[in-house]
Amino acid sequence: MTFWNDQNFEPKRVFRWKVSLLTTTPGNNVPAFFAKKITKPILTVEEAEHKYLNKSFYFPGHLKWDPVTVTLIDDNSGTVVDAITSMFSRSNYSVVNDGDTTNMAPPGRDNNSLATLPKVQMVEDASAGQIVSIEQLDADGSVIETINLHNAWVKSFKPTELTYDTEDLSMYDVEFRYDWASYKSRD
């Protein structure tokens, strides 16, 4: 039987979704309606090339997950900025304020022990290091597919350009890097 004759067939729609950006700080979660768009995880199989005489042979290599970018609407309350910057501050990232370089060490450390951003603190915002969850919805608003990004951390935080040429909303593009994604369909 073909799908166009099946009255119960309903394809997934690209406009029925929500994303959850979880933080451990109460009140710093980004509401789902702040998200304007998001890329779904892309899995790529890298290749290894072997040359023999005048021919090339290719073999499957490592699996690689591409970063996911979510576009979030900025608001007057600072919800998005507070949520993202709290992720950085909890990971011992220290921001220099007003050009004051006298205390550049992360909180709880002295100036002689400057450190890089540790992964364990970047991903500990939720259980199992999961801070990004994408849910696709059906026409009734029920979840039909859940995509979890495991050990996700913020790779870049890019604000939109300010200009007098348009009346668009102010937004942020937040790029997440993660170790792997898991897909779960509705039971």
N, C-alpha and C positions, 0 to 999 in steps of 0.2 A: 504494500500500500504506500502511495506517495504522500509526502507530508502535506501537500496542499489540499488533500481530501480529508485529512485528520483534523477535526474540529478542536481537539485537545492539545494540538501542537502549539507551543508558544516559545519563540526564540528569546534568548536573553537580549535585553535592550541596554545600550551603552549609557543611557541616562538614568537607569535605576541602580543606584549604588550608594554606599556610604563608606567612609574611612574612619577608623578609630586611631587617634594618636594619644597614647596613654602616657601619663607621667605619674610618678609617685608623690608629687607635691599636690596636696588637696587644692582644688580650684584651678589648677594649671592644665587641665585637659582641654584640648581644642574641640569645641562642638562640631559635630559631623557636618552641619550646614555651612561651616566656614570653607569647606573644600569645594573648589570649582572644577578641578579635573585632576586625574591621576593616571600615571602609566602603570599598566599591569607588569608583573615580573616577566622578564624575557630570559629564557635559558638558551645558551649557546654552547655547542660542542666544538671546542677548539680542535685544530687538526695538526697532525705531524706529517711532514713531507719527507719522503725517502726517494732520492734520485738514484737511478740505476741505468747506466749507459745513457741512452737518449730519451728515457721515459721518467715520468714522475708518478709515484704512488702515494696515496694519502691514507692515513689511518686516523681513527677517532682518538682524540686526546682528552684533556680535562674538561669537565663541565664548568661553566662560568655563568653566574647570574648577573645581569646588567642592573645598574642602579635604578631605583624607582623615584620619580619626581612627582610631588603633589603640589598643586597651586592652591594657596590658601588666601582668602580674602582678609585684608587687614581691617581692624576696627578701632574705634576711638578708645576702647578700654585697654588695649594693649594685650589682649588674650594670646594672640599668636606669638608675639615677640617675647612675652613673659614665659610661655611654655617652652619655646626653643632655647632661650637663654638659660632657663633653669636646668635644662639638660646639660648644657655646657658647664655651668657653675658646679653642679654636682659631680662632674667628672674631673674636678680640680683645675679647670681652665681659669686663668686669672686674667681679667680685663684691666688694662691700664686706664685709669680715670683721669681726665683733665690733664694729661701729660705727666702725671705723678708717677715716676719710675722708682720711687723709694721702696715700694712694696709690690714687686712683681711676682712674688711667689704665690702659689696656690694657697687657699685657706688651710691653716694648720701646718704650714711648712715655713721655714725661714728662707731668706733670699739666696742662701748658698745651696739650696737643694731644688732648683727649678727642675721640673719634670715635664715629660710629654703627656699627651692625653692617653690614659690607659683604657684599653678596650673594655675591661670588666666594668669600669664605672660608666662608660658610655652606653652600655647595653643593659644595665641593671634596672631600668625604669619600670619594668613589668616582669612578671614571672617568666622564667626561661629566657630572659633577654628579649622579649618580644614587645615592641612598642608600636608596631604598625599592623593593622588588620584591615583588609578590604573585603567588603561584603557586597555581593550582587543580589538584587532584590527582584521579586516577581511583581506582577501588577497589584497584588494585595499588600505589598510591603514585607512579605516574608522572605527570609534569607534563603537563597537557593545555592549560593556558593560562597565559601569563605577562603580567603587567601591570607596566610600569616607570613610575615617576614621575620625570620628568626635571627637573633643577634643583630638587629638593625640599629644603626647609629646615623646621626646627621652628618652628611658629608659636606653639604653646602647649604647656605641660607642666603638667598638672593632676592632683594627687594626689587619691585618694579621701578622703572625710571619715572621721575617726576617731570611733568611737562604741561605746558599750557595748551598743547595741540589737541587734547582729547578730554572727555569727561568720564573716562573709564574708572573703575574701582582701583584702589591701591591694593596690591597683592604681594605675596611672597612665594617664590619657588623654593621648596625645600627638597633637597635630594637626599635620599636614604641609601646607604650601602648596607648590605646584609650578607649573611653566609649562605642561606638557602631559603626558599619559599616552599610552603606546603599548601596544597589545594584540598578542600573538602567540599563535596557536593552535598546537597540536602539528602537526608536519608529517605 
